[in-house]
């Protein structure tokens, strides 16, 4: 390996999925201003909107978000058409 090309600031960081509050600890160089205490130890905190623990592809659960009947409106307009 070449010397002095890899970051030297690897440390343990907590990544938190904000949709289901699940956390996981891994090593990273990502910068963070927030911290969290886990098992009596303080770690930098990185908040994520979606991770593999909440993504529909990995969980197998689809969430249907219907705002103001858009899905029903689409189905009534295009769902009954035949080729």
TALINFEN-V392215 format. One line per field, one symbol per residue. phi: phi as a letter, one per 40 degrees, with the letter a starting at -180 (. if undefined). burial: + if it has 9 or more other ideal C-beta (glycine too) atoms within 8 Angstrom, else -. A space follows every 50 residues. Layout:
phi: ???
burial: ???
//
This chain:
phi: .ccgbbcbbcacbcbbcccbgcbabacabccaccbabbfgbcbcbbcbca bccbcdcccgbcbccbbfgccccccccbcccbc
burial: ------------+++++----++-+--+---+---+-+----++++-+-- +-+++------------------+---------
//
